[in-house]
Amino acid sequence: MQDTAWYCGYPRCEVAYFNLFESVVLVDELKKSVYPYDLDQPICACFGLDYDDIEADVHEQVPSRIKRLLEKSQSSDARCQTVAVDGQCCMRTVQRLYMKLRAEQSSR
């Protein structure tokens, strides 16, 4: 599918990639499991930040791991376009998840 495909990043999707020609790659057909279909996999393909790291930042009330990831994501070591399942930097996903978990924690 290469550059002509889109990625479905919703955990409930059965289709991981699809294109205009009605070709699909199912989640079950991926060579390895990936986040968000498998919450045990790293959210950040470049630097390995995972769900537990974000939960720890929320619990500690200091986003130190996320801040380090932000710094790394802006460095030349970031390879998002080639290693991330969607070809995008994970910071948006990480920030959304952090805010969601913070809101859940404060509502308890």
MOPAC internal coordinates of N, CA, C and O (Angstrom, degrees):
PM7 1SCF
backbone

  N    0.0000 0     0.00 0     0.00 0    0    0    0
  C    1.4568 1     0.00 0     0.00 0    1    0    0
  C    1.5296 1   110.39 1     0.00 0    2    1    0
  O    1.2310 1   120.42 1   144.91 1    3    2    1
  N    1.3116 1   116.80 1   -35.09 1    3    2    1
  C    1.4577 1   123.00 1   175.69 1    5    3    2
  C    1.5268 1   113.53 1    51.32 1    6    5    3
  O    1.2310 1   119.86 1    50.28 1    7    6    5
  N    1.3247 1   117.86 1  -129.72 1    7    6    5
  C    1.4628 1   122.57 1  -174.37 1    9    7    6
  C    1.5216 1   113.80 1   -79.81 1   10    9    7
  O    1.2310 1   119.85 1   176.19 1   11   10    9
  N    1.3059 1   117.90 1    -3.81 1   11   10    9
  C    1.4630 1   120.01 1  -176.17 1   13   11   10
  C    1.5238 1   112.74 1   -94.45 1   14   13   11
  O    1.2310 1   119.67 1  -172.98 1   15   14   13
  N    1.3115 1   118.23 1     7.02 1   15   14   13
  C    1.4595 1   121.15 1  -174.82 1   17   15   14
  C    1.5207 1   112.09 1  -110.00 1   18   17   15
  O    1.2310 1   121.60 1   -21.13 1   19   18   17
  N    1.3180 1   114.54 1   158.87 1   19   18   17
  C    1.4626 1   122.88 1   173.03 1   21   19   18
  C    1.5138 1   108.37 1  -114.88 1   22   21   19
  O    1.2310 1   121.63 1   -24.83 1   23   22   21
  N    1.3055 1   114.49 1   155.17 1   23   22   21
  C    1.4588 1   121.86 1  -178.54 1   25   23   22
  C    1.5192 1   108.93 1  -109.06 1   26   25   23
  O    1.2310 1   120.27 1   -43.60 1   27   26   25
  N    1.3146 1   117.09 1   136.40 1   27   26   25
  C    1.4589 1   121.70 1   174.80 1   29   27   26
  C    1.5207 1   108.12 1   -99.57 1   30   29   27
  O    1.2310 1   120.54 1   -70.70 1   31   30   29
  N    1.3128 1   116.58 1   109.30 1   31   30   29
  C    1.4561 1   121.67 1  -175.88 1   33   31   30
  C    1.5134 1   114.65 1   -93.80 1   34   33   31
  O    1.2310 1   119.76 1  -163.62 1   35   34   33
  N    1.3098 1   118.06 1    16.38 1   35   34   33
  C    1.4612 1   120.60 1   178.11 1   37   35   34
  C    1.5184 1   109.34 1   -90.00 1   38   37   35
  O    1.2310 1   119.70 1   -49.64 1   39   38   37
  N    1.3206 1   118.18 1   130.36 1   39   38   37
  C    1.4652 1   121.23 1  -175.18 1   41   39   38
  C    1.5234 1   114.77 1   -57.22 1   42   41   39
  O    1.2310 1   119.89 1   154.48 1   43   42   41
  N    1.3023 1   117.82 1   -25.52 1   43   42   41
  C    1.4671 1   120.38 1  -177.68 1   45   43   42
  C    1.5283 1   113.79 1   -87.70 1   46   45   43
  O    1.2310 1   120.14 1   173.99 1   47   46   45
  N    1.3197 1   117.33 1    -6.01 1   47   46   45
  C    1.4676 1   120.85 1   179.32 1   49   47   46
  C    1.5237 1   110.13 1   -65.86 1   50   49   47
  O    1.2310 1   120.76 1   -41.89 1   51   50   49
  N    1.2985 1   116.14 1   138.11 1   51   50   49
  C    1.4639 1   120.91 1   171.60 1   53   51   50
  C    1.5196 1   110.17 1   -90.04 1   54   53   51
  O    1.2310 1   120.95 1   160.18 1   55   54   53
  N    1.3348 1   115.79 1   -19.82 1   55   54   53
  C    1.4566 1   122.09 1  -179.65 1   57   55   54
  C    1.5239 1   108.73 1  -101.14 1   58   57   55
  O    1.2310 1   120.47 1   -56.50 1   59   58   57
  N    1.3289 1   116.71 1   123.50 1   59   58   57
  C    1.4653 1   120.51 1   178.64 1   61   59   58
  C    1.5287 1   110.34 1   -84.45 1   62   61   59
  O    1.2310 1   120.41 1   133.55 1   63   62   61
  N    1.3391 1   116.82 1   -46.45 1   63   62   61
  C    1.4639 1   122.21 1  -179.24 1   65   63   62
  C    1.5186 1   109.60 1  -130.20 1   66   65   63
  O    1.2310 1   121.25 1   -31.94 1   67   66   65
  N    1.3322 1   115.21 1   148.06 1   67   66   65
  C    1.4631 1   120.67 1   176.80 1   69   67   66
  C    1.5179 1   108.76 1  -150.28 1   70   69   67
  O    1.2310 1   120.85 1   -19.71 1   71   70   69
  N    1.3360 1   115.98 1   160.29 1   71   70   69
  C    1.4632 1   119.50 1   178.10 1   73   71   70
  C    1.5204 1   111.25 1  -139.54 1   74   73   71
  O    1.2310 1   120.57 1    -0.57 1   75   74   73
  N    1.3204 1   116.51 1   179.43 1   75   74   73
  C    1.4636 1   121.76 1  -178.44 1   77   75   74
  C    1.5214 1   113.40 1   -67.99 1   78   77   75
  O    1.2310 1   120.31 1   162.76 1   79   78   77
  N    1.3142 1   117.02 1   -17.24 1   79   78   77
  C    1.4593 1   121.47 1  -177.91 1   81   79   78
  C    1.5209 1   111.81 1   -92.70 1   82   81   79
  O    1.2310 1   120.85 1  -165.33 1   83   82   81
  N    1.3261 1   115.99 1    14.67 1   83   82   81
  C    1.4588 1   124.44 1   178.26 1   85   83   82
  C    1.5205 1   113.28 1    64.55 1   86   85   83
  O    1.2310 1   120.46 1  -157.80 1   87   86   85
  N    1.3110 1   116.72 1    22.20 1   87   86   85
  C    1.4640 1   121.22 1   172.11 1   89   87   86
  C    1.5175 1   107.84 1   -85.19 1   90   89   87
  O    1.2310 1   120.84 1   -36.24 1   91   90   89
  N    1.3059 1   116.01 1   143.76 1   91   90   89
  C    1.4595 1   120.52 1   179.49 1   93   91   90
  C    1.5237 1   110.01 1  -137.86 1   94   93   91
  O    1.2310 1   121.69 1   -25.31 1   95   94   93
  N    1.3190 1   114.38 1   154.69 1   95   94   93
  C    1.4611 1   122.28 1   168.38 1   97   95   94
  C    1.5193 1   104.75 1  -122.01 1   98   97   95
  O    1.2310 1   120.85 1   -62.03 1   99   98   97
  N    1.3189 1   115.98 1   117.97 1   99   98   97
  C    1.4560 1   120.98 1  -179.58 1  101   99   98
  C    1.5247 1   110.41 1   -76.55 1  102  101   99
  O    1.2310 1   120.73 1   -25.49 1  103  102  101
  N    1.3129 1   116.20 1   154.51 1  103  102  101
  C    1.4591 1   121.72 1   178.62 1  105  103  102
  C    1.5324 1   109.70 1   -55.61 1  106  105  103
  O    1.2310 1   120.50 1   138.83 1  107  106  105
  N    1.3188 1   116.65 1   -41.17 1  107  106  105
  C    1.4664 1   121.29 1  -179.86 1  109  107  106
  C    1.5247 1   112.87 1   -64.34 1  110  109  107
  O    1.2310 1   119.97 1   161.73 1  111  110  109
  N    1.3254 1   117.66 1   -18.27 1  111  110  109
  C    1.4637 1   121.54 1  -178.19 1  113  111  110
  C    1.5311 1   113.49 1   -92.70 1  114  113  111
  O    1.2310 1   120.14 1   174.78 1  115  114  113
  N    1.3258 1   117.34 1    -5.22 1  115  114  113
  C    1.4587 1   120.20 1   179.39 1  117  115  114
  C    1.5257 1   109.95 1   -64.19 1  118  117  115
  O    1.2310 1   120.39 1   -33.28 1  119  118  117
  N    1.3202 1   116.87 1   146.72 1  119  118  117
  C    1.4603 1   121.57 1  -178.34 1  121  119  118
  C    1.5270 1   112.54 1   -66.57 1  122  121  119
  O    1.2310 1   120.48 1   150.18 1  123  122  121
  N    1.3338 1   116.70 1   -29.82 1  123  122  121
  C    1.4632 1   121.02 1   176.01 1  125  123  122
  C    1.5193 1   108.55 1  -144.54 1  126  125  123
  O    1.2310 1   120.89 1   -23.10 1  127  126  125
  N    1.3145 1   115.90 1   156.90 1  127  126  125
  C    1.4585 1   119.16 1   179.37 1  129  127  126
  C    1.5253 1   109.33 1   -74.15 1  130  129  127
  O    1.2310 1   121.21 1   -33.06 1  131  130  129
  N    1.3325 1   115.29 1   146.94 1  131  130  129
  C    1.4623 1   121.59 1  -176.50 1  133  131  130
  C    1.5212 1   109.63 1  -137.83 1  134  133  131
  O    1.2310 1   121.23 1   -23.09 1  135  134  133
  N    1.3357 1   115.26 1   156.91 1  135  134  133
  C    1.4510 1   121.61 1   171.92 1  137  135  134
  C    1.5276 1   107.43 1   -73.12 1  138  137  135
  O    1.2310 1   117.57 1   -40.85 1  139  138  137
  N    1.2936 1   122.24 1   139.15 1  139  138  137
  C    1.4494 1   131.49 1    12.24 1  141  139  138
  C    1.5261 1   114.45 1   -96.46 1  142  141  139
  O    1.2310 1   120.36 1  -176.58 1  143  142  141
  N    1.3288 1   116.93 1     3.42 1  143  142  141
  C    1.4630 1   119.00 1  -179.90 1  145  143  142
  C    1.5181 1   111.48 1   -71.97 1  146  145  143
  O    1.2310 1   120.42 1   153.60 1  147  146  145
  N    1.3267 1   116.81 1   -26.40 1  147  146  145
  C    1.4565 1   123.52 1   176.80 1  149  147  146
  C    1.5255 1   107.37 1  -130.31 1  150  149  147
  O    1.2310 1   120.34 1   -73.24 1  151  150  149
  N    1.3237 1   116.96 1   106.76 1  151  150  149
  C    1.4623 1   121.77 1  -175.37 1  153  151  150
  C    1.5201 1   113.67 1   -67.53 1  154  153  151
  O    1.2310 1   119.99 1   167.60 1  155  154  153
  N    1.3221 1   117.62 1   -12.40 1  155  154  153
  C    1.4593 1   120.90 1   177.70 1  157  155  154
  C    1.5284 1   112.35 1   -83.30 1  158  157  155
  O    1.2310 1   120.20 1   170.37 1  159  158  157
  N    1.3166 1   117.23 1    -9.63 1  159  158  157
  C    1.4675 1   121.22 1   179.73 1  161  159  158
  C    1.5258 1   110.22 1   -87.00 1  162  161  159
  O    1.2310 1   119.94 1   -26.37 1  163  162  161
  N    1.3333 1   117.72 1   153.63 1  163  162  161
  C    1.4645 1   120.08 1   179.14 1  165  163  162
  C    1.5266 1   112.28 1   -60.79 1  166  165  163
  O    1.2310 1   120.96 1   -38.48 1  167  166  165
  N    1.3189 1   115.76 1   141.52 1  167  166  165
  C    1.4574 1   121.17 1   172.66 1  169  167  166
  C    1.5230 1   108.10 1   -75.15 1  170  169  167
  O    1.2310 1   121.16 1   142.45 1  171  170  169
  N    1.3140 1   115.38 1   -37.55 1  171  170  169
  C    1.4626 1   121.75 1   179.67 1  173  171  170
  C    1.5213 1   109.55 1   -99.48 1  174  173  171
  O    1.2310 1   121.07 1   -69.72 1  175  174  173
  N    1.3221 1   115.55 1   110.28 1  175  174  173
  C    1.4610 1   120.37 1  -179.78 1  177  175  174
  C    1.5243 1   112.18 1   -69.43 1  178  177  175
  O    1.2310 1   119.93 1   153.23 1  179  178  177
  N    1.3109 1   117.74 1   -26.77 1  179  178  177
  C    1.4711 1   121.24 1  -178.06 1  181  179  178
  C    1.5252 1   112.57 1   -77.75 1  182  181  179
  O    1.2310 1   120.51 1   135.18 1  183  182  181
  N    1.3216 1   116.63 1   -44.82 1  183  182  181
  C    1.4565 1   120.11 1  -169.58 1  185  183  182
  C    1.5215 1   114.31 1  -120.92 1  186  185  183
  O    1.2310 1   119.74 1  -179.88 1  187  186  185
  N    1.3261 1   118.10 1     0.12 1  187  186  185
  C    1.4528 1   121.63 1   171.21 1  189  187  186
  C    1.5114 1   117.78 1    81.90 1  190  189  187
  O    1.2310 1   119.10 1  -172.86 1  191  190  189
  N    1.3217 1   119.32 1     7.14 1  191  190  189
  C    1.4677 1   120.07 1   177.87 1  193  191  190
  C    1.5267 1   108.50 1   -60.05 1  194  193  191
  O    1.2310 1   120.85 1   -45.82 1  195  194  193
  N    1.3311 1   115.98 1   134.18 1  195  194  193
  C    1.4583 1   118.80 1  -178.27 1  197  195  194
  C    1.5314 1   111.68 1  -127.50 1  198  197  195
  O    1.2310 1   121.36 1    -0.06 1  199  198  197
  N    1.3036 1   115.01 1   179.94 1  199  198  197
  C    1.4637 1   123.16 1  -177.58 1  201  199  198
  C    1.5259 1   110.87 1   -55.24 1  202  201  199
  O    1.2310 1   120.58 1   136.47 1  203  202  201
  N    1.3305 1   116.50 1   -43.53 1  203  202  201
  C    1.4735 1   120.53 1  -179.25 1  205  203  202
  C    1.5254 1   111.84 1   -61.79 1  206  205  203
  O    1.2310 1   120.21 1   144.17 1  207  206  205
  N    1.3359 1   117.21 1   -35.83 1  207  206  205
  C    1.4620 1   120.70 1   177.59 1  209  207  206
  C    1.5283 1   110.93 1   -63.42 1  210  209  207
  O    1.2310 1   120.71 1   138.61 1  211  210  209
  N    1.3046 1   116.25 1   -41.39 1  211  210  209
  C    1.4638 1   120.06 1   179.86 1  213  211  210
  C    1.5248 1   110.16 1   -69.04 1  214  213  211
  O    1.2310 1   120.71 1   137.93 1  215  214  213
  N    1.3220 1   116.25 1   -42.07 1  215  214  213
  C    1.4682 1   119.48 1   175.78 1  217  215  214
  C    1.5217 1   111.24 1   -58.75 1  218  217  215
  O    1.2310 1   120.08 1   139.93 1  219  218  217
  N    1.3249 1   117.45 1   -40.07 1  219  218  217
  C    1.4671 1   121.25 1   179.18 1  221  219  218
  C    1.5240 1   110.54 1   -64.18 1  222  221  219
  O    1.2310 1   120.07 1   137.98 1  223  222  221
  N    1.3237 1   117.48 1   -42.02 1  223  222  221
  C    1.4697 1   120.23 1   176.96 1  225  223  222
  C    1.5230 1   111.22 1   -61.20 1  226  225  223
  O    1.2310 1   120.19 1   139.62 1  227  226  225
  N    1.3124 1   117.25 1   -40.38 1  227  226  225
  C    1.4677 1   121.12 1   178.65 1  229  227  226
  C    1.5227 1   109.68 1   -65.62 1  230  229  227
  O    1.2310 1   120.62 1   134.06 1  231  230  229
  N    1.3027 1   116.42 1   -45.94 1  231  230  229
  C    1.4651 1   121.00 1  -179.18 1  233  231  230
  C    1.5352 1   111.16 1   -62.12 1  234  233  231
  O    1.2310 1   120.39 1   138.77 1  235  234  233
  N    1.3247 1   116.87 1   -41.23 1  235  234  233
  C    1.4631 1   121.53 1  -179.20 1  237  235  234
  C    1.5282 1   112.42 1   -79.92 1  238  237  235
  O    1.2310 1   120.59 1   170.03 1  239  238  237
  N    1.3259 1   116.47 1    -9.97 1  239  238  237
  C    1.4610 1   124.14 1  -179.79 1  241  239  238
  C    1.5270 1   112.97 1    60.86 1  242  241  239
  O    1.2310 1   120.91 1  -154.72 1  243  242  241
  N    1.3237 1   115.87 1    25.28 1  243  242  241
  C    1.4656 1   122.63 1   175.92 1  245  243  242
  C    1.5284 1   107.25 1  -140.99 1  246  245  243
  O    1.2310 1   120.04 1   -62.82 1  247  246  245
  N    1.3224 1   117.54 1   117.18 1  247  246  245
  C    1.4670 1   119.45 1  -177.04 1  249  247  246
  C    1.5383 1   113.33 1   -81.46 1  250  249  247
  O    1.2310 1   120.34 1  -126.72 1  251  250  249
  N    1.3250 1   116.96 1    53.28 1  251  250  249
  C    1.4673 1   120.88 1  -175.35 1  253  251  250
  C    1.5273 1   112.41 1   -65.32 1  254  253  251
  O    1.2310 1   119.80 1   139.55 1  255  254  253
  N    1.3210 1   117.99 1   -40.45 1  255  254  253
  C    1.4637 1   120.83 1   179.61 1  257  255  254
  C    1.5304 1   110.47 1   -66.77 1  258  257  255
  O    1.2310 1   121.25 1   140.82 1  259  258  257
  N    1.3154 1   115.22 1   -39.18 1  259  258  257
  C    1.4623 1   120.09 1   179.78 1  261  259  258
  C    1.5245 1   110.34 1   -67.95 1  262  261  259
  O    1.2310 1   120.32 1   141.17 1  263  262  261
  N    1.3205 1   117.00 1   -38.83 1  263  262  261
  C    1.4722 1   120.05 1   177.33 1  265  263  262
  C    1.5277 1   111.00 1   -63.30 1  266  265  263
  O    1.2310 1   120.67 1   138.77 1  267  266  265
  N    1.3309 1   116.32 1   -41.23 1  267  266  265
  C    1.4737 1   119.42 1   177.55 1  269  267  266
  C    1.5240 1   110.29 1   -64.18 1  270  269  267
  O    1.2310 1   120.80 1   139.85 1  271  270  269
  N    1.3297 1   116.08 1   -40.15 1  271  270  269
  C    1.4682 1   119.68 1   178.00 1  273  271  270
  C    1.5224 1   110.95 1   -62.69 1  274  273  271
  O    1.2310 1   120.15 1   138.50 1  275  274  273
  N    1.3229 1   117.31 1   -41.50 1  275  274  273
  C    1.4625 1   120.74 1   178.79 1  277  275  274
  C    1.5267 1   110.46 1   -59.09 1  278  277  275
  O    1.2310 1   120.65 1   135.27 1  279  278  277
  N    1.3139 1   116.35 1   -44.73 1  279  278  277
  C    1.4699 1   120.05 1   177.79 1  281  279  278
  C    1.5254 1   111.05 1   -60.67 1  282  281  279
  O    1.2310 1   120.78 1   133.56 1  283  282  281
  N    1.3288 1   116.11 1   -46.44 1  283  282  281
  C    1.4633 1   120.25 1  -179.69 1  285  283  282
  C    1.5294 1   111.55 1   -65.21 1  286  285  283
  O    1.2310 1   120.66 1   142.84 1  287  286  285
  N    1.3298 1   116.34 1   -37.16 1  287  286  285
  C    1.4666 1   119.81 1  -177.35 1  289  287  286
  C    1.5265 1   112.06 1   -66.32 1  290  289  287
  O    1.2310 1   120.47 1   160.35 1  291  290  289
  N    1.3201 1   116.71 1   -19.65 1  291  290  289
  C    1.4562 1   121.04 1   179.25 1  293  291  290
  C    1.5345 1   111.90 1   -96.73 1  294  293  291
  O    1.2310 1   120.74 1  -176.88 1  295  294  293
  N    1.3273 1   116.18 1     3.12 1  295  294  293
  C    1.4619 1   120.68 1  -178.94 1  297  295  294
  C    1.5265 1   110.95 1   -93.05 1  298  297  295
  O    1.2310 1   121.20 1    -7.15 1  299  298  297
  N    1.3043 1   115.30 1   172.85 1  299  298  297
  C    1.4693 1   120.08 1   178.69 1  301  299  298
  C    1.5251 1   111.72 1   -74.01 1  302  301  299
  O    1.2310 1   119.98 1   169.65 1  303  302  301
  N    1.3398 1   117.65 1   -10.35 1  303  302  301
  C    1.4648 1   120.80 1   177.42 1  305  303  302
  C    1.5275 1   112.75 1   -77.35 1  306  305  303
  O    1.2310 1   119.81 1   163.97 1  307  306  305
  N    1.3139 1   117.96 1   -16.03 1  307  306  305
  C    1.4660 1   121.79 1   179.59 1  309  307  306
  C    1.5287 1   109.13 1   -69.36 1  310  309  307
  O    1.2310 1   121.52 1   -50.25 1  311  310  309
  N    1.3240 1   114.69 1   129.75 1  311  310  309
  C    1.4640 1   120.51 1  -179.55 1  313  311  310
  C    1.5311 1   110.70 1  -126.50 1  314  313  311
  O    1.2310 1   120.83 1  -141.63 1  315  314  313
  N    1.3082 1   116.01 1    38.37 1  315  314  313
  C    1.4626 1   122.65 1  -173.21 1  317  315  314
  C    1.5281 1   113.09 1   -52.89 1  318  317  315
  O    1.2310 1   120.29 1   135.43 1  319  318  317
  N    1.3077 1   117.05 1   -44.57 1  319  318  317
  C    1.4643 1   120.30 1  -175.57 1  321  319  318
  C    1.5197 1   112.67 1   -63.86 1  322  321  319
  O    1.2310 1   120.27 1   154.92 1  323  322  321
  N    1.3231 1   117.10 1   -25.08 1  323  322  321
  C    1.4618 1   118.85 1  -178.10 1  325  323  322
  C    1.5154 1   114.86 1  -105.57 1  326  325  323
  O    1.2310 1   119.26 1   154.60 1  327  326  325
  N    1.3422 1   119.02 1   -25.40 1  327  326  325
  C    1.4666 1   119.42 1  -176.52 1  329  327  326
  C    1.5317 1   114.56 1  -109.72 1  330  329  327
  O    1.2310 1   119.63 1   157.91 1  331  330  329
  N    1.3129 1   118.31 1   -22.09 1  331  330  329
  C    1.4729 1   120.22 1   179.24 1  333  331  330
  C    1.5244 1   109.48 1   -74.91 1  334  333  331
  O    1.2310 1   120.39 1   -37.75 1  335  334  333
  N    1.3167 1   116.87 1   142.25 1  335  334  333
  C    1.4721 1   120.47 1  -176.47 1  337  335  334
  C    1.5215 1   112.81 1   -60.75 1  338  337  335
  O    1.2310 1   120.65 1   151.88 1  339  338  337
  N    1.3280 1   116.35 1   -28.12 1  339  338  337
  C    1.4591 1   119.51 1   179.45 1  341  339  338
  C    1.5307 1   112.48 1  -106.15 1  342  341  339
  O    1.2310 1   120.39 1  -178.46 1  343  342  341
  N    1.3300 1   116.86 1     1.54 1  343  342  341
  C    1.4549 1   120.75 1   179.11 1  345  343  342
  C    1.5195 1   114.28 1    73.15 1  346  345  343
  O    1.2310 1   120.49 1  -165.89 1  347  346  345
  N    1.3321 1   116.67 1    14.11 1  347  346  345
  C    1.4594 1   122.23 1  -176.72 1  349  347  346
  C    1.5283 1   110.60 1  -119.05 1  350  349  347
  O    1.2310 1   121.16 1   -23.80 1  351  350  349
  N    1.3102 1   115.39 1   156.20 1  351  350  349
  C    1.4592 1   121.06 1   173.16 1  353  351  350
  C    1.5321 1   108.85 1   -64.76 1  354  353  351
  O    1.2310 1   120.42 1   -37.94 1  355  354  353
  N    1.3100 1   116.80 1   142.06 1  355  354  353
  C    1.4655 1   121.72 1  -176.27 1  357  355  354
  C    1.5252 1   114.09 1   -82.37 1  358  357  355
  O    1.2310 1   119.32 1   174.70 1  359  358  357
  N    1.3186 1   118.91 1    -5.30 1  359  358  357
  C    1.4677 1   120.62 1  -172.37 1  361  359  358
  C    1.5253 1   113.03 1   -56.89 1  362  361  359
  O    1.2310 1   119.36 1   140.82 1  363  362  361
  N    1.2970 1   118.82 1   -39.18 1  363  362  361
  C    1.4683 1   120.38 1   179.05 1  365  363  362
  C    1.5250 1   110.41 1   -61.92 1  366  365  363
  O    1.2310 1   120.38 1   135.20 1  367  366  365
  N    1.3162 1   116.88 1   -44.80 1  367  366  365
  C    1.4640 1   121.38 1   178.94 1  369  367  366
  C    1.5230 1   110.74 1   -64.12 1  370  369  367
  O    1.2310 1   120.61 1   136.49 1  371  370  369
  N    1.3167 1   116.45 1   -43.51 1  371  370  369
  C    1.4694 1   121.55 1   179.71 1  373  371  370
  C    1.5256 1   110.39 1   -61.96 1  374  373  371
  O    1.2310 1   120.07 1   134.28 1  375  374  373
  N    1.3143 1   117.47 1   -45.72 1  375  374  373
  C    1.4648 1   120.76 1  -179.49 1  377  375  374
  C    1.5247 1   111.68 1   -64.37 1  378  377  375
  O    1.2310 1   120.15 1   138.35 1  379  378  377
  N    1.3236 1   117.31 1   -41.65 1  379  378  377
  C    1.4728 1   120.31 1   178.12 1  381  379  378
  C    1.5238 1   110.99 1   -62.30 1  382  381  379
  O    1.2310 1   120.98 1   134.69 1  383  382  381
  N    1.3236 1   115.73 1   -45.31 1  383  382  381
  C    1.4619 1   119.51 1  -179.23 1  385  383  382
  C    1.5266 1   110.68 1   -64.51 1  386  385  383
  O    1.2310 1   120.04 1   138.65 1  387  386  385
  N    1.3190 1   117.53 1   -41.35 1  387  386  385
  C    1.4568 1   121.65 1   177.95 1  389  387  386
  C    1.5318 1   110.54 1   -59.15 1  390  389  387
  O    1.2310 1   120.35 1   132.37 1  391  390  389
  N    1.3191 1   116.94 1   -47.63 1  391  390  389
  C    1.4723 1   120.42 1  -179.73 1  393  391  390
  C    1.5293 1   111.09 1   -65.21 1  394  393  391
  O    1.2310 1   120.05 1   141.36 1  395  394  393
  N    1.3145 1   117.51 1   -38.64 1  395  394  393
  C    1.4739 1   121.15 1   178.09 1  397  395  394
  C    1.5182 1   110.53 1   -63.00 1  398  397  395
  O    1.2310 1   120.57 1   132.68 1  399  398  397
  N    1.3276 1   116.52 1   -47.32 1  399  398  397
  C    1.4660 1   120.01 1  -179.98 1  401  399  398
  C    1.5230 1   112.45 1   -66.11 1  402  401  399
  O    1.2310 1   120.48 1   143.90 1  403  402  401
  N    1.3285 1   116.69 1   -36.10 1  403  402  401
  C    1.4734 1   120.22 1   175.62 1  405  403  402
  C    1.5303 1   110.81 1   -62.51 1  406  405  403
  O    1.2310 1   120.75 1   135.65 1  407  406  405
  N    1.3299 1   116.17 1   -44.35 1  407  406  405
  C    1.4619 1   120.40 1   179.52 1  409  407  406
  C    1.5291 1   110.64 1   -63.04 1  410  409  407
  O    1.2310 1   120.68 1   138.21 1  411  410  409
  N    1.3263 1   116.31 1   -41.79 1  411  410  409
  C    1.4687 1   119.94 1   178.50 1  413  411  410
  C    1.5220 1   110.76 1   -63.81 1  414  413  411
  O    1.2310 1   120.17 1   139.67 1  415  414  413
  N    1.3217 1   117.28 1   -40.33 1  415  414  413
  C    1.4627 1   121.36 1  -179.80 1  417  415  414
  C    1.5296 1   111.03 1   -65.57 1  418  417  415
  O    1.2310 1   120.25 1   138.17 1  419  418  417
  N    1.3137 1   117.13 1   -41.83 1  419  418  417
  C    1.4661 1   119.88 1  -178.10 1  421  419  418
  C    1.5225 1   112.37 1   -73.28 1  422  421  419
  O    1.2310 1   119.71 1   159.84 1  423  422  421
  N    1.3264 1   118.17 1   -20.16 1  423  422  421
  C    1.4736 1   119.88 1   179.58 1  425  423  422
  C    1.5114 1   112.44 1   -87.35 1  426  425  423
  O    1.2310 1   120.28 1   176.74 1  427  426  425
  N    1.3133 1   117.07 1    -3.26 1  427  426  425
  C    1.4779 1   120.23 1   179.79 1  429  427  426
  C    1.4917 1   111.30 1   -80.44 1  430  429  427
  O    1.2310 1   120.10 1   180.00 1  431  430  429

